[in-house]
Amino acid sequence: QVQLVESGGGLVQAGGSLRLSCVASVRFFSFKNMGWYRQAPGKQRELVASVGSGGSLDYADSVKGRFTISRNNPKNTVYLQMNSLKPEDTANYYCNANPPLRSGDGEVWGQGTVVTVSS
C-alpha cells in the first residue's frame, strides 16, 4: 500500500531554516521523479521542488536559491532543506511523486507537515 509520511515542519522566524523529510512507501522509489508541494490557506497546491530519478533538480522561481531538494534512495526518503524562510512560505508541505501517485481513481497524498514562518 502506498504511503507518504512527511515530517520536520514547525514554527520558525523569518530568515530561519527547516529541513523536511518524507518517507515514501512505494515500489520502485528510485525510478520515480519525486517532488515537494505546498498548499497555503485559500490557495491551490503547487509544486515547489522536484528531483528526478537521475538526480536532475528543478525549483519554482519563488524558492530558487533558498530551498534544496535531495533524495536517499536506499531509505526511500526525500528531503527539503529550506533556508532564508519568508512569511509567504507558510503552508502545509507534502511530498509526492511528480506527477502525483495514484491509487484506484484518485491521487494519494500524505498528511503533510505544516510550516509557519513568523515575521
Phi and psi in radians as a Rosetta constraint file:
Dihedral C 1 N 2 CA 2 C 2 CIRCULARHARMONIC -1.236 0.35
Dihedral N 2 CA 2 C 2 N 3 CIRCULARHARMONIC 2.331 0.35
Dihedral C 2 N 3 CA 3 C 3 CIRCULARHARMONIC -2.539 0.35
Dihedral N 3 CA 3 C 3 N 4 CIRCULARHARMONIC 2.386 0.35
Dihedral C 3 N 4 CA 4 C 4 CIRCULARHARMONIC -2.175 0.35
Dihedral N 4 CA 4 C 4 N 5 CIRCULARHARMONIC 2.163 0.35
Dihedral C 4 N 5 CA 5 C 5 CIRCULARHARMONIC -2.210 0.35
Dihedral N 5 CA 5 C 5 N 6 CIRCULARHARMONIC 1.955 0.35
Dihedral C 5 N 6 CA 6 C 6 CIRCULARHARMONIC -1.721 0.35
Dihedral N 6 CA 6 C 6 N 7 CIRCULARHARMONIC 2.622 0.35
Dihedral C 6 N 7 CA 7 C 7 CIRCULARHARMONIC -2.691 0.35
Dihedral N 7 CA 7 C 7 N 8 CIRCULARHARMONIC 2.925 0.35
Dihedral C 7 N 8 CA 8 C 8 CIRCULARHARMONIC 1.863 0.35
Dihedral N 8 CA 8 C 8 N 9 CIRCULARHARMONIC -0.097 0.35
Dihedral C 8 N 9 CA 9 C 9 CIRCULARHARMONIC -1.247 0.35
Dihedral N 9 CA 9 C 9 N 10 CIRCULARHARMONIC 3.041 0.35
Dihedral C 9 N 10 CA 10 C 10 CIRCULARHARMONIC 2.911 0.35
Dihedral N 10 CA 10 C 10 N 11 CIRCULARHARMONIC -2.950 0.35
Dihedral C 10 N 11 CA 11 C 11 CIRCULARHARMONIC -1.771 0.35
Dihedral N 11 CA 11 C 11 N 12 CIRCULARHARMONIC 2.251 0.35
Dihedral C 11 N 12 CA 12 C 12 CIRCULARHARMONIC -2.502 0.35
Dihedral N 12 CA 12 C 12 N 13 CIRCULARHARMONIC 2.631 0.35
Dihedral C 12 N 13 CA 13 C 13 CIRCULARHARMONIC -1.369 0.35
Dihedral N 13 CA 13 C 13 N 14 CIRCULARHARMONIC 2.710 0.35
Dihedral C 13 N 14 CA 14 C 14 CIRCULARHARMONIC -0.956 0.35
Dihedral N 14 CA 14 C 14 N 15 CIRCULARHARMONIC 2.405 0.35
Dihedral C 14 N 15 CA 15 C 15 CIRCULARHARMONIC 1.617 0.35
Dihedral N 15 CA 15 C 15 N 16 CIRCULARHARMONIC -0.193 0.35
Dihedral C 15 N 16 CA 16 C 16 CIRCULARHARMONIC -1.451 0.35
Dihedral N 16 CA 16 C 16 N 17 CIRCULARHARMONIC -3.060 0.35
Dihedral C 16 N 17 CA 17 C 17 CIRCULARHARMONIC -2.321 0.35
Dihedral N 17 CA 17 C 17 N 18 CIRCULARHARMONIC 2.660 0.35
Dihedral C 17 N 18 CA 18 C 18 CIRCULARHARMONIC -2.521 0.35
Dihedral N 18 CA 18 C 18 N 19 CIRCULARHARMONIC 2.680 0.35
Dihedral C 18 N 19 CA 19 C 19 CIRCULARHARMONIC -2.155 0.35
Dihedral N 19 CA 19 C 19 N 20 CIRCULARHARMONIC 2.062 0.35
Dihedral C 19 N 20 CA 20 C 20 CIRCULARHARMONIC -1.656 0.35
Dihedral N 20 CA 20 C 20 N 21 CIRCULARHARMONIC 2.570 0.35
Dihedral C 20 N 21 CA 21 C 21 CIRCULARHARMONIC -2.241 0.35
Dihedral N 21 CA 21 C 21 N 22 CIRCULARHARMONIC 2.642 0.35
Dihedral C 21 N 22 CA 22 C 22 CIRCULARHARMONIC -2.521 0.35
Dihedral N 22 CA 22 C 22 N 23 CIRCULARHARMONIC 2.165 0.35
Dihedral C 22 N 23 CA 23 C 23 CIRCULARHARMONIC -1.759 0.35
Dihedral N 23 CA 23 C 23 N 24 CIRCULARHARMONIC 2.163 0.35
Dihedral C 23 N 24 CA 24 C 24 CIRCULARHARMONIC -1.924 0.35
Dihedral N 24 CA 24 C 24 N 25 CIRCULARHARMONIC 1.951 0.35
Dihedral C 24 N 25 CA 25 C 25 CIRCULARHARMONIC -1.531 0.35
Dihedral N 25 CA 25 C 25 N 26 CIRCULARHARMONIC 1.518 0.35
Dihedral C 25 N 26 CA 26 C 26 CIRCULARHARMONIC -2.568 0.35
Dihedral N 26 CA 26 C 26 N 27 CIRCULARHARMONIC 2.478 0.35
Dihedral C 26 N 27 CA 27 C 27 CIRCULARHARMONIC -1.185 0.35
Dihedral N 27 CA 27 C 27 N 28 CIRCULARHARMONIC 2.577 0.35
Dihedral C 27 N 28 CA 28 C 28 CIRCULARHARMONIC 1.001 0.35
Dihedral N 28 CA 28 C 28 N 29 CIRCULARHARMONIC 0.723 0.35
Dihedral C 28 N 29 CA 29 C 29 CIRCULARHARMONIC -0.949 0.35
Dihedral N 29 CA 29 C 29 N 30 CIRCULARHARMONIC -0.760 0.35
Dihedral C 29 N 30 CA 30 C 30 CIRCULARHARMONIC -1.129 0.35
Dihedral N 30 CA 30 C 30 N 31 CIRCULARHARMONIC -0.312 0.35
Dihedral C 30 N 31 CA 31 C 31 CIRCULARHARMONIC -1.619 0.35
Dihedral N 31 CA 31 C 31 N 32 CIRCULARHARMONIC -0.045 0.35
Dihedral C 31 N 32 CA 32 C 32 CIRCULARHARMONIC -1.747 0.35
Dihedral N 32 CA 32 C 32 N 33 CIRCULARHARMONIC 2.443 0.35
Dihedral C 32 N 33 CA 33 C 33 CIRCULARHARMONIC -1.281 0.35
Dihedral N 33 CA 33 C 33 N 34 CIRCULARHARMONIC 2.315 0.35
Dihedral C 33 N 34 CA 34 C 34 CIRCULARHARMONIC -2.091 0.35
Dihedral N 34 CA 34 C 34 N 35 CIRCULARHARMONIC 2.672 0.35
Dihedral C 34 N 35 CA 35 C 35 CIRCULARHARMONIC -2.551 0.35
Dihedral N 35 CA 35 C 35 N 36 CIRCULARHARMONIC 2.822 0.35
Dihedral C 35 N 36 CA 36 C 36 CIRCULARHARMONIC -1.915 0.35
Dihedral N 36 CA 36 C 36 N 37 CIRCULARHARMONIC 2.307 0.35
Dihedral C 36 N 37 CA 37 C 37 CIRCULARHARMONIC -2.077 0.35
Dihedral N 37 CA 37 C 37 N 38 CIRCULARHARMONIC 2.830 0.35
Dihedral C 37 N 38 CA 38 C 38 CIRCULARHARMONIC -2.530 0.35
Dihedral N 38 CA 38 C 38 N 39 CIRCULARHARMONIC 2.670 0.35
Dihedral C 38 N 39 CA 39 C 39 CIRCULARHARMONIC -2.400 0.35
Dihedral N 39 CA 39 C 39 N 40 CIRCULARHARMONIC 2.012 0.35
Dihedral C 39 N 40 CA 40 C 40 CIRCULARHARMONIC -1.542 0.35
Dihedral N 40 CA 40 C 40 N 41 CIRCULARHARMONIC 2.739 0.35
Dihedral C 40 N 41 CA 41 C 41 CIRCULARHARMONIC -0.953 0.35
Dihedral N 41 CA 41 C 41 N 42 CIRCULARHARMONIC 2.254 0.35
Dihedral C 41 N 42 CA 42 C 42 CIRCULARHARMONIC 1.354 0.35
Dihedral N 42 CA 42 C 42 N 43 CIRCULARHARMONIC 0.103 0.35
Dihedral C 42 N 43 CA 43 C 43 CIRCULARHARMONIC -2.148 0.35
Dihedral N 43 CA 43 C 43 N 44 CIRCULARHARMONIC 2.844 0.35
Dihedral C 43 N 44 CA 44 C 44 CIRCULARHARMONIC -1.362 0.35
Dihedral N 44 CA 44 C 44 N 45 CIRCULARHARMONIC 2.695 0.35
Dihedral C 44 N 45 CA 45 C 45 CIRCULARHARMONIC -1.189 0.35
Dihedral N 45 CA 45 C 45 N 46 CIRCULARHARMONIC 2.434 0.35
Dihedral C 45 N 46 CA 46 C 46 CIRCULARHARMONIC -2.303 0.35
Dihedral N 46 CA 46 C 46 N 47 CIRCULARHARMONIC 2.613 0.35
Dihedral C 46 N 47 CA 47 C 47 CIRCULARHARMONIC -1.481 0.35
Dihedral N 47 CA 47 C 47 N 48 CIRCULARHARMONIC 2.179 0.35
Dihedral C 47 N 48 CA 48 C 48 CIRCULARHARMONIC -1.878 0.35
Dihedral N 48 CA 48 C 48 N 49 CIRCULARHARMONIC -0.414 0.35
Dihedral C 48 N 49 CA 49 C 49 CIRCULARHARMONIC -2.776 0.35
Dihedral N 49 CA 49 C 49 N 50 CIRCULARHARMONIC 2.548 0.35
Dihedral C 49 N 50 CA 50 C 50 CIRCULARHARMONIC -2.490 0.35
Dihedral N 50 CA 50 C 50 N 51 CIRCULARHARMONIC 2.627 0.35
Dihedral C 50 N 51 CA 51 C 51 CIRCULARHARMONIC -2.292 0.35
Dihedral N 51 CA 51 C 51 N 52 CIRCULARHARMONIC 2.157 0.35
Dihedral C 51 N 52 CA 52 C 52 CIRCULARHARMONIC -1.334 0.35
Dihedral N 52 CA 52 C 52 N 53 CIRCULARHARMONIC 2.935 0.35
Dihedral C 52 N 53 CA 53 C 53 CIRCULARHARMONIC -1.079 0.35
Dihedral N 53 CA 53 C 53 N 54 CIRCULARHARMONIC -0.457 0.35
Dihedral C 53 N 54 CA 54 C 54 CIRCULARHARMONIC -1.649 0.35
Dihedral N 54 CA 54 C 54 N 55 CIRCULARHARMONIC 0.030 0.35
Dihedral C 54 N 55 CA 55 C 55 CIRCULARHARMONIC 1.729 0.35
Dihedral N 55 CA 55 C 55 N 56 CIRCULARHARMONIC 0.013 0.35
Dihedral C 55 N 56 CA 56 C 56 CIRCULARHARMONIC -1.145 0.35
Dihedral N 56 CA 56 C 56 N 57 CIRCULARHARMONIC 2.575 0.35
Dihedral C 56 N 57 CA 57 C 57 CIRCULARHARMONIC -2.109 0.35
Dihedral N 57 CA 57 C 57 N 58 CIRCULARHARMONIC 2.555 0.35
Dihedral C 57 N 58 CA 58 C 58 CIRCULARHARMONIC -2.586 0.35
Dihedral N 58 CA 58 C 58 N 59 CIRCULARHARMONIC 2.514 0.35
Dihedral C 58 N 59 CA 59 C 59 CIRCULARHARMONIC -2.382 0.35
Dihedral N 59 CA 59 C 59 N 60 CIRCULARHARMONIC 2.580 0.35
Dihedral C 59 N 60 CA 60 C 60 CIRCULARHARMONIC -1.172 0.35
Dihedral N 60 CA 60 C 60 N 61 CIRCULARHARMONIC 2.597 0.35
Dihedral C 60 N 61 CA 61 C 61 CIRCULARHARMONIC -0.996 0.35
Dihedral N 61 CA 61 C 61 N 62 CIRCULARHARMONIC -0.582 0.35
Dihedral C 61 N 62 CA 62 C 62 CIRCULARHARMONIC -1.187 0.35
Dihedral N 62 CA 62 C 62 N 63 CIRCULARHARMONIC -0.306 0.35
Dihedral C 62 N 63 CA 63 C 63 CIRCULARHARMONIC -2.090 0.35
Dihedral N 63 CA 63 C 63 N 64 CIRCULARHARMONIC -0.054 0.35
Dihedral C 63 N 64 CA 64 C 64 CIRCULARHARMONIC -1.003 0.35
Dihedral N 64 CA 64 C 64 N 65 CIRCULARHARMONIC 2.359 0.35
Dihedral C 64 N 65 CA 65 C 65 CIRCULARHARMONIC 1.479 0.35
Dihedral N 65 CA 65 C 65 N 66 CIRCULARHARMONIC -0.182 0.35
Dihedral C 65 N 66 CA 66 C 66 CIRCULARHARMONIC -2.050 0.35
Dihedral N 66 CA 66 C 66 N 67 CIRCULARHARMONIC -0.600 0.35
Dihedral C 66 N 67 CA 67 C 67 CIRCULARHARMONIC -1.879 0.35
Dihedral N 67 CA 67 C 67 N 68 CIRCULARHARMONIC 2.563 0.35
Dihedral C 67 N 68 CA 68 C 68 CIRCULARHARMONIC -2.344 0.35
Dihedral N 68 CA 68 C 68 N 69 CIRCULARHARMONIC 2.154 0.35
Dihedral C 68 N 69 CA 69 C 69 CIRCULARHARMONIC -1.728 0.35
Dihedral N 69 CA 69 C 69 N 70 CIRCULARHARMONIC 2.518 0.35
Dihedral C 69 N 70 CA 70 C 70 CIRCULARHARMONIC -2.627 0.35
Dihedral N 70 CA 70 C 70 N 71 CIRCULARHARMONIC 2.947 0.35
Dihedral C 70 N 71 CA 71 C 71 CIRCULARHARMONIC -2.479 0.35
Dihedral N 71 CA 71 C 71 N 72 CIRCULARHARMONIC 2.671 0.35
Dihedral C 71 N 72 CA 72 C 72 CIRCULARHARMONIC -2.219 0.35
Dihedral N 72 CA 72 C 72 N 73 CIRCULARHARMONIC 1.731 0.35
Dihedral C 72 N 73 CA 73 C 73 CIRCULARHARMONIC -1.118 0.35
Dihedral N 73 CA 73 C 73 N 74 CIRCULARHARMONIC -0.748 0.35
Dihedral C 73 N 74 CA 74 C 74 CIRCULARHARMONIC -1.040 0.35
Dihedral N 74 CA 74 C 74 N 75 CIRCULARHARMONIC -0.423 0.35
Dihedral C 74 N 75 CA 75 C 75 CIRCULARHARMONIC -1.765 0.35
Dihedral N 75 CA 75 C 75 N 76 CIRCULARHARMONIC 0.072 0.35
Dihedral C 75 N 76 CA 76 C 76 CIRCULARHARMONIC 0.871 0.35
Dihedral N 76 CA 76 C 76 N 77 CIRCULARHARMONIC 0.749 0.35
Dihedral C 76 N 77 CA 77 C 77 CIRCULARHARMONIC -2.204 0.35
Dihedral N 77 CA 77 C 77 N 78 CIRCULARHARMONIC 2.474 0.35
Dihedral C 77 N 78 CA 78 C 78 CIRCULARHARMONIC -2.113 0.35
Dihedral N 78 CA 78 C 78 N 79 CIRCULARHARMONIC 2.462 0.35
Dihedral C 78 N 79 CA 79 C 79 CIRCULARHARMONIC -2.098 0.35
Dihedral N 79 CA 79 C 79 N 80 CIRCULARHARMONIC 2.721 0.35
Dihedral C 79 N 80 CA 80 C 80 CIRCULARHARMONIC -2.394 0.35
Dihedral N 80 CA 80 C 80 N 81 CIRCULARHARMONIC 1.910 0.35
Dihedral C 80 N 81 CA 81 C 81 CIRCULARHARMONIC -1.546 0.35
Dihedral N 81 CA 81 C 81 N 82 CIRCULARHARMONIC 2.119 0.35
Dihedral C 81 N 82 CA 82 C 82 CIRCULARHARMONIC -2.043 0.35
Dihedral N 82 CA 82 C 82 N 83 CIRCULARHARMONIC 2.050 0.35
Dihedral C 82 N 83 CA 83 C 83 CIRCULARHARMONIC -2.037 0.35
Dihedral N 83 CA 83 C 83 N 84 CIRCULARHARMONIC 2.871 0.35
Dihedral C 83 N 84 CA 84 C 84 CIRCULARHARMONIC 0.850 0.35
Dihedral N 84 CA 84 C 84 N 85 CIRCULARHARMONIC 0.848 0.35
Dihedral C 84 N 85 CA 85 C 85 CIRCULARHARMONIC -1.125 0.35
Dihedral N 85 CA 85 C 85 N 86 CIRCULARHARMONIC 2.556 0.35
Dihedral C 85 N 86 CA 86 C 86 CIRCULARHARMONIC -2.113 0.35
Dihedral N 86 CA 86 C 86 N 87 CIRCULARHARMONIC 2.729 0.35
Dihedral C 86 N 87 CA 87 C 87 CIRCULARHARMONIC -0.953 0.35
Dihedral N 87 CA 87 C 87 N 88 CIRCULARHARMONIC -0.586 0.35
Dihedral C 87 N 88 CA 88 C 88 CIRCULARHARMONIC -1.240 0.35
Dihedral N 88 CA 88 C 88 N 89 CIRCULARHARMONIC -0.101 0.35
Dihedral C 88 N 89 CA 89 C 89 CIRCULARHARMONIC -1.452 0.35
Dihedral N 89 CA 89 C 89 N 90 CIRCULARHARMONIC -0.116 0.35
Dihedral C 89 N 90 CA 90 C 90 CIRCULARHARMONIC -1.050 0.35
Dihedral N 90 CA 90 C 90 N 91 CIRCULARHARMONIC 2.160 0.35
Dihedral C 90 N 91 CA 91 C 91 CIRCULARHARMONIC -3.097 0.35
Dihedral N 91 CA 91 C 91 N 92 CIRCULARHARMONIC 2.993 0.35
Dihedral C 91 N 92 CA 92 C 92 CIRCULARHARMONIC -1.586 0.35
Dihedral N 92 CA 92 C 92 N 93 CIRCULARHARMONIC 2.182 0.35
Dihedral C 92 N 93 CA 93 C 93 CIRCULARHARMONIC -1.806 0.35
Dihedral N 93 CA 93 C 93 N 94 CIRCULARHARMONIC 2.333 0.35
Dihedral C 93 N 94 CA 94 C 94 CIRCULARHARMONIC -2.208 0.35
Dihedral N 94 CA 94 C 94 N 95 CIRCULARHARMONIC 2.592 0.35
Dihedral C 94 N 95 CA 95 C 95 CIRCULARHARMONIC -1.901 0.35
Dihedral N 95 CA 95 C 95 N 96 CIRCULARHARMONIC 2.715 0.35
Dihedral C 95 N 96 CA 96 C 96 CIRCULARHARMONIC -2.957 0.35
Dihedral N 96 CA 96 C 96 N 97 CIRCULARHARMONIC 2.961 0.35
Dihedral C 96 N 97 CA 97 C 97 CIRCULARHARMONIC -1.213 0.35
Dihedral N 97 CA 97 C 97 N 98 CIRCULARHARMONIC 2.890 0.35
Dihedral C 97 N 98 CA 98 C 98 CIRCULARHARMONIC -2.233 0.35
Dihedral N 98 CA 98 C 98 N 99 CIRCULARHARMONIC 1.799 0.35
Dihedral C 98 N 99 CA 99 C 99 CIRCULARHARMONIC -1.274 0.35
Dihedral N 99 CA 99 C 99 N 100 CIRCULARHARMONIC 2.878 0.35
Dihedral C 99 N 100 CA 100 C 100 CIRCULARHARMONIC -1.039 0.35
Dihedral N 100 CA 100 C 100 N 101 CIRCULARHARMONIC 2.612 0.35
Dihedral C 100 N 101 CA 101 C 101 CIRCULARHARMONIC -1.127 0.35
Dihedral N 101 CA 101 C 101 N 102 CIRCULARHARMONIC 2.627 0.35
Dihedral C 101 N 102 CA 102 C 102 CIRCULARHARMONIC -2.242 0.35
Dihedral N 102 CA 102 C 102 N 103 CIRCULARHARMONIC 2.547 0.35
Dihedral C 102 N 103 CA 103 C 103 CIRCULARHARMONIC -2.425 0.35
Dihedral N 103 CA 103 C 103 N 104 CIRCULARHARMONIC 2.196 0.35
Dihedral C 103 N 104 CA 104 C 104 CIRCULARHARMONIC 1.133 0.35
Dihedral N 104 CA 104 C 104 N 105 CIRCULARHARMONIC -2.126 0.35
Dihedral C 104 N 105 CA 105 C 105 CIRCULARHARMONIC -1.782 0.35
Dihedral N 105 CA 105 C 105 N 106 CIRCULARHARMONIC -0.019 0.35
Dihedral C 105 N 106 CA 106 C 106 CIRCULARHARMONIC -2.330 0.35
Dihedral N 106 CA 106 C 106 N 107 CIRCULARHARMONIC 2.942 0.35
Dihedral C 106 N 107 CA 107 C 107 CIRCULARHARMONIC -1.314 0.35
Dihedral N 107 CA 107 C 107 N 108 CIRCULARHARMONIC 2.647 0.35
Dihedral C 107 N 108 CA 108 C 108 CIRCULARHARMONIC -1.869 0.35
Dihedral N 108 CA 108 C 108 N 109 CIRCULARHARMONIC 2.204 0.35
Dihedral C 108 N 109 CA 109 C 109 CIRCULARHARMONIC -2.335 0.35
Dihedral N 109 CA 109 C 109 N 110 CIRCULARHARMONIC 2.618 0.35
Dihedral C 109 N 110 CA 110 C 110 CIRCULARHARMONIC -1.480 0.35
Dihedral N 110 CA 110 C 110 N 111 CIRCULARHARMONIC -2.965 0.35
Dihedral C 110 N 111 CA 111 C 111 CIRCULARHARMONIC -1.359 0.35
Dihedral N 111 CA 111 C 111 N 112 CIRCULARHARMONIC -0.357 0.35
Dihedral C 111 N 112 CA 112 C 112 CIRCULARHARMONIC 1.411 0.35
Dihedral N 112 CA 112 C 112 N 113 CIRCULARHARMONIC 3.056 0.35
Dihedral C 112 N 113 CA 113 C 113 CIRCULARHARMONIC -2.373 0.35
Dihedral N 113 CA 113 C 113 N 114 CIRCULARHARMONIC 2.302 0.35
Dihedral C 113 N 114 CA 114 C 114 CIRCULARHARMONIC -1.518 0.35
Dihedral N 114 CA 114 C 114 N 115 CIRCULARHARMONIC 2.270 0.35
Dihedral C 114 N 115 CA 115 C 115 CIRCULARHARMONIC -2.000 0.35
Dihedral N 115 CA 115 C 115 N 116 CIRCULARHARMONIC 2.188 0.35
Dihedral C 115 N 116 CA 116 C 116 CIRCULARHARMONIC -2.166 0.35
Dihedral N 116 CA 116 C 116 N 117 CIRCULARHARMONIC 2.138 0.35
Dihedral C 116 N 117 CA 117 C 117 CIRCULARHARMONIC -1.970 0.35
Dihedral N 117 CA 117 C 117 N 118 CIRCULARHARMONIC 2.065 0.35
Dihedral C 117 N 118 CA 118 C 118 CIRCULARHARMONIC -1.635 0.35
Dihedral N 118 CA 118 C 118 N 119 CIRCULARHARMONIC 2.597 0.35
